[in-house]
Amino acid sequence: MSGVTVRIGSADTFPYVVSVYVCRCGRSAEQHGSHAGENPAGWVPIEQDGERDHMCPICAAWMEEQPRS
């Protein structure tokens, strides 16, 4: 699974918004509160099959090393 999931933190303690960014490789990163709509540091926005997605810094670096065809 890849993409972004938005969830609401526990209302019992402190309500806040959390965006969970998941790369196709399985790595994930979270952004909290006012930063929930921003890409995590180093994550690259991509378009895959007509849909917006995100790639982790490790996969983005690997893609940059691949020869262009």
N, CA, C and O atoms as a GROMACS GRO file, in nm:
protein
  276
    1MET      N    1   0.083  -0.117   0.000
    1MET     CA    2   0.000   0.000   0.000
    1MET      C    3   0.088   0.124   0.000
    1MET      O    4   0.188   0.129   0.072
    2SER      N    5   0.053   0.222  -0.078
    2SER     CA    6   0.125   0.348  -0.079
    2SER      C    7   0.025   0.461  -0.076
    2SER      O    8  -0.095   0.439  -0.094
    3GLY      N    9   0.074   0.581  -0.053
    3GLY     CA   10  -0.014   0.696  -0.052
    3GLY      C   11  -0.011   0.767   0.081
    3GLY      O   12   0.083   0.753   0.159
    4VAL      N   13  -0.115   0.844   0.107
    4VAL     CA   14  -0.124   0.924   0.228
    4VAL      C   15  -0.254   0.890   0.299
    4VAL      O   16  -0.360   0.887   0.237
    5THR      N   17  -0.245   0.864   0.427
    5THR     CA   18  -0.362   0.840   0.510
    5THR      C   19  -0.370   0.952   0.612
    5THR      O   20  -0.269   0.987   0.674
    6VAL      N   21  -0.486   1.008   0.630
    6VAL     CA   22  -0.504   1.113   0.730
    6VAL      C   23  -0.588   1.055   0.841
    6VAL      O   24  -0.690   0.989   0.817
    7ARG      N   25  -0.545   1.079   0.965
    7ARG     CA   26  -0.623   1.032   1.080
    7ARG      C   27  -0.623   1.141   1.186
    7ARG      O   28  -0.540   1.232   1.183
    8ILE      N   29  -0.714   1.130   1.277
    8ILE     CA   30  -0.724   1.226   1.387
    8ILE      C   31  -0.665   1.160   1.511
    8ILE      O   32  -0.699   1.047   1.545
    9GLY      N   33  -0.576   1.232   1.579
    9GLY     CA   34  -0.515   1.181   1.702
    9GLY      C   35  -0.622   1.163   1.809
    9GLY      O   36  -0.735   1.208   1.792
   10SER      N   37  -0.586   1.099   1.915
   10SER     CA   38  -0.679   1.070   2.023
   10SER      C   39  -0.739   1.198   2.080
   10SER      O   40  -0.667   1.288   2.122
   11ALA      N   41  -0.871   1.206   2.080
   11ALA     CA   42  -0.939   1.322   2.136
   11ALA      C   43  -0.932   1.323   2.288
   11ALA      O   44  -0.957   1.425   2.351
   12ASP      N   45  -0.898   1.207   2.347
   12ASP     CA   46  -0.889   1.198   2.492
   12ASP      C   47  -0.770   1.278   2.546
   12ASP      O   48  -0.779   1.337   2.654
   13THR      N   49  -0.661   1.279   2.473
   13THR     CA   50  -0.542   1.347   2.522
   13THR      C   51  -0.523   1.483   2.456
   13THR      O   52  -0.524   1.585   2.524
   14PHE      N   53  -0.506   1.484   2.326
   14PHE     CA   54  -0.484   1.609   2.254
   14PHE      C   55  -0.521   1.586   2.109
   14PHE      O   56  -0.450   1.515   2.037
   15PRO      N   57  -0.632   1.644   2.063
   15PRO     CA   58  -0.673   1.619   1.924
   15PRO      C   59  -0.582   1.689   1.824
   15PRO      O   60  -0.550   1.806   1.840
   16TYR      N   61  -0.541   1.616   1.722
   16TYR     CA   62  -0.458   1.673   1.616
   16TYR      C   63  -0.470   1.586   1.492
   16TYR      O   64  -0.514   1.471   1.500
   17VAL      N   65  -0.432   1.640   1.379
   17VAL     CA   66  -0.436   1.567   1.253
   17VAL      C   67  -0.298   1.508   1.226
   17VAL      O   68  -0.196   1.573   1.249
   18VAL      N   69  -0.297   1.383   1.177
   18VAL     CA   70  -0.173   1.315   1.141
   18VAL      C   71  -0.188   1.265   0.998
   18VAL      O   72  -0.286   1.197   0.965
   19SER      N   73  -0.090   1.297   0.912
   19SER     CA   74  -0.085   1.238   0.777
   19SER      C   75   0.027   1.135   0.777
   19SER      O   76   0.140   1.164   0.815
   20VAL      N   77  -0.007   1.014   0.734
   20VAL     CA   78   0.092   0.907   0.726
   20VAL      C   79   0.123   0.884   0.580
   20VAL      O   80   0.036   0.842   0.503
   21TYR      N   81   0.246   0.912   0.541
   21TYR     CA   82   0.293   0.893   0.404
   21TYR      C   83   0.358   0.756   0.395
   21TYR      O   84   0.446   0.724   0.475
   22VAL      N   85   0.315   0.675   0.298
   22VAL     CA   86   0.369   0.540   0.283
   22VAL      C   87   0.420   0.522   0.141
   22VAL      O   88   0.347   0.542   0.044
   23CYS      N   89   0.547   0.485   0.129
   23CYS     CA   90   0.610   0.458   0.000
   23CYS      C   91   0.575   0.316  -0.043
   23CYS      O   92   0.537   0.232   0.039
   24ARG      N   93   0.588   0.288  -0.171
   24ARG     CA   94   0.562   0.153  -0.221
   24ARG      C   95   0.656   0.049  -0.162
   24ARG      O   96   0.624  -0.070  -0.158
   25CYS      N   97   0.774   0.093  -0.115
   25CYS     CA   98   0.869   0.000  -0.054
   25CYS      C   99   0.830  -0.037   0.088
   25CYS      O  100   0.885  -0.130   0.146
   26GLY      N  101   0.734   0.038   0.146
   26GLY     CA  102   0.688   0.009   0.281
   26GLY      C  103   0.735   0.110   0.386
   26GLY      O  104   0.682   0.112   0.497
   27ARG      N  105   0.832   0.194   0.351
   27ARG     CA  106   0.875   0.297   0.446
   27ARG      C  107   0.762   0.396   0.467
   27ARG      O  108   0.682   0.421   0.377
   28SER      N  109   0.756   0.452   0.588
   28SER     CA  110   0.651   0.549   0.616
   28SER      C  111   0.707   0.666   0.696
   28SER      O  112   0.810   0.655   0.761
   29ALA      N  113   0.636   0.776   0.688
   29ALA     CA  114   0.671   0.896   0.764
   29ALA      C  115   0.541   0.965   0.802
   29ALA      O  116   0.442   0.955   0.729
   30GLU      N  117   0.541   1.034   0.914
   30GLU     CA  118   0.422   1.104   0.960
   30GLU      C  119   0.448   1.253   0.968
   30GLU      O  120   0.558   1.298   1.000
   31GLN      N  121   0.346   1.328   0.937
   31GLN     CA  122   0.347   1.474   0.955
   31GLN      C  123   0.230   1.506   1.047
   31GLN      O  124   0.121   1.451   1.031
   32HIS      N  125   0.252   1.594   1.145
   32HIS     CA  126   0.152   1.623   1.247
   32HIS      C  127   0.102   1.766   1.240
   32HIS      O  128   0.173   1.856   1.195
   33GLY      N  129  -0.020   1.785   1.285
   33GLY     CA  130  -0.077   1.918   1.302
   33GLY      C  131  -0.072   2.003   1.177
   33GLY      O  132  -0.117   1.962   1.070
   34SER      N  133  -0.018   2.124   1.192
   34SER     CA  134  -0.017   2.219   1.080
   34SER      C  135   0.074   2.174   0.966
   34SER      O  136   0.066   2.229   0.856
   35HIS      N  137   0.160   2.076   0.990
   35HIS     CA  138   0.250   2.024   0.886
   35HIS      C  139   0.191   1.902   0.814
   35HIS      O  140   0.255   1.846   0.725
   36ALA      N  141   0.071   1.861   0.852
   36ALA     CA  142   0.012   1.739   0.796
   36ALA      C  143  -0.005   1.744   0.645
   36ALA      O  144  -0.005   1.639   0.580
   37GLY      N  145  -0.020   1.863   0.588
   37GLY     CA  146  -0.037   1.874   0.443
   37GLY      C  147   0.092   1.891   0.367
   37GLY      O  148   0.090   1.905   0.245
   38GLU      N  149   0.205   1.890   0.437
   38GLU     CA  150   0.336   1.910   0.373
   38GLU      C  151   0.406   1.775   0.355
   38GLU      O  152   0.390   1.684   0.436
   39ASN      N  153   0.483   1.764   0.246
   39ASN     CA  154   0.562   1.642   0.227
   39ASN      C  155   0.665   1.630   0.338
   39ASN      O  156   0.723   1.730   0.378
   40PRO      N  157   0.689   1.510   0.389
   40PRO     CA  158   0.797   1.493   0.485
   40PRO      C  159   0.930   1.528   0.419
   40PRO      O  160   0.943   1.518   0.297
   41ALA      N  161   1.027   1.568   0.497
   41ALA     CA  162   1.159   1.607   0.445
   41ALA      C  163   1.217   1.496   0.357
   41ALA      O  164   1.228   1.381   0.399
   42GLY      N  165   1.254   1.533   0.235
   42GLY     CA  166   1.317   1.439   0.144
   42GLY      C  167   1.221   1.355   0.062
   42GLY      O  168   1.263   1.291  -0.035
   43TRP      N  169   1.094   1.353   0.096
   43TRP     CA  170   0.996   1.276   0.021
   43TRP      C  171   0.961   1.349  -0.107
   43TRP      O  172   0.949   1.472  -0.107
   44VAL      N  173   0.944   1.275  -0.215
   44VAL     CA  174   0.923   1.333  -0.347
   44VAL      C  175   0.781   1.303  -0.393
   44VAL      O  176   0.739   1.187  -0.396
   45PRO      N  177   0.705   1.407  -0.429
   45PRO     CA  178   0.572   1.382  -0.486
   45PRO      C  179   0.586   1.328  -0.628
   45PRO      O  180   0.667   1.378  -0.706
   46ILE      N  181   0.507   1.227  -0.660
   46ILE     CA  182   0.509   1.168  -0.794
   46ILE      C  183   0.364   1.148  -0.841
   46ILE      O  184   0.270   1.155  -0.762
   47GLU      N  185   0.350   1.123  -0.969
   47GLU     CA  186   0.219   1.086  -1.022
   47GLU      C  187   0.231   0.946  -1.078
   47GLU      O  188   0.316   0.920  -1.164
   48GLN      N  189   0.148   0.856  -1.031
   48GLN     CA  190   0.153   0.716  -1.070
   48GLN      C  191   0.014   0.675  -1.117
   48GLN      O  192  -0.082   0.682  -1.040
   49ASP      N  193   0.002   0.633  -1.241
   49ASP     CA  194  -0.127   0.590  -1.297
   49ASP      C  195  -0.234   0.697  -1.280
   49ASP      O  196  -0.350   0.667  -1.251
   50GLY      N  197  -0.195   0.823  -1.300
   50GLY     CA  198  -0.290   0.933  -1.292
   50GLY      C  199  -0.325   0.977  -1.151
   50GLY      O  200  -0.411   1.063  -1.134
   51GLU      N  201  -0.261   0.920  -1.050
   51GLU     CA  202  -0.290   0.956  -0.912
   51GLU      C  203  -0.165   1.012  -0.845
   51GLU      O  204  -0.053   0.969  -0.874
   52ARG      N  205  -0.185   1.107  -0.754
   52ARG     CA  206  -0.073   1.164  -0.679
   52ARG      C  207  -0.026   1.063  -0.574
   52ARG      O  208  -0.107   0.996  -0.511
   53ASP      N  209   0.105   1.054  -0.558
   53ASP     CA  210   0.164   0.962  -0.462
   53ASP      C  211   0.292   1.026  -0.410
   53ASP      O  212   0.325   1.139  -0.446
   54HIS      N  213   0.365   0.954  -0.325
   54HIS     CA  214   0.490   1.005  -0.268
   54HIS      C  215   0.593   0.894  -0.265
   54HIS      O  216   0.560   0.776  -0.248
   55MET      N  217   0.719   0.931  -0.282
   55MET     CA  218   0.829   0.836  -0.282
   55MET      C  219   0.927   0.876  -0.171
   55MET      O  220   0.961   0.993  -0.157
   56CYS      N  221   0.971   0.777  -0.092
   56CYS     CA  222   1.064   0.805   0.017
   56CYS      C  223   1.200   0.848  -0.039
   56CYS      O  224   1.229   0.823  -0.156
   57PRO      N  225   1.284   0.912   0.043
   57PRO     CA  226   1.413   0.960  -0.005
   57PRO      C  227   1.503   0.848  -0.057
   57PRO      O  228   1.580   0.871  -0.151
   58ILE      N  229   1.496   0.730   0.000
   58ILE     CA  230   1.582   0.620  -0.043
   58ILE      C  231   1.542   0.573  -0.183
   58ILE      O  232   1.627   0.552  -0.269
   59CYS      N  233   1.412   0.556  -0.206
   59CYS     CA  234   1.366   0.514  -0.339
   59CYS      C  235   1.390   0.625  -0.442
   59CYS      O  236   1.424   0.596  -0.556
   60ALA      N  237   1.373   0.751  -0.401
   60ALA     CA  238   1.396   0.862  -0.493
   60ALA      C  239   1.543   0.865  -0.536
   60ALA      O  240   1.572   0.888  -0.653
   61ALA      N  241   1.635   0.843  -0.442
   61ALA     CA  242   1.777   0.840  -0.475
   61ALA      C  243   1.807   0.723  -0.568
   61ALA      O  244   1.885   0.737  -0.663
   62TRP      N  245   1.747   0.609  -0.542
   62TRP     CA  246   1.768   0.491  -0.626
   62TRP      C  247   1.717   0.518  -0.769
   62TRP      O  248   1.783   0.482  -0.866
   63MET      N  249   1.601   0.584  -0.780
   63MET     CA  250   1.546   0.615  -0.912
   63MET      C  251   1.636   0.709  -0.990
   63MET      O  252   1.647   0.697  -1.112
   64GLU      N  253   1.700   0.804  -0.920
   64GLU     CA  254   1.790   0.898  -0.984
   64GLU      C  255   1.912   0.827  -1.042
   64GLU      O  256   1.968   0.871  -1.142
   65GLU      N  257   1.954   0.717  -0.979
   65GLU     CA  258   2.072   0.642  -1.025
   65GLU      C  259   2.044   0.554  -1.145
   65GLU      O  260   2.137   0.512  -1.213
   66GLN      N  261   1.916   0.526  -1.174
   66GLN     CA  262   1.880   0.436  -1.281
   66GLN      C  263   1.897   0.505  -1.416
   66GLN      O  264   1.865   0.623  -1.431
   67PRO      N  265   1.949   0.430  -1.516
   67PRO     CA  266   1.963   0.489  -1.650
   67PRO      C  267   1.828   0.522  -1.710
   67PRO      O  268   1.731   0.448  -1.690
   68ARG      N  269   1.821   0.630  -1.782
   68ARG     CA  270   1.698   0.671  -1.850
   68ARG      C  271   1.685   0.592  -1.980
   68ARG      O  272   1.784   0.573  -2.051
   69SER      N  273   1.566   0.548  -2.011
   69SER     CA  274   1.548   0.474  -2.136
   69SER      C  275   1.472   0.554  -2.237
   69SER      O  276   1.449   0.507  -2.348
   0.00000   0.00000   0.00000
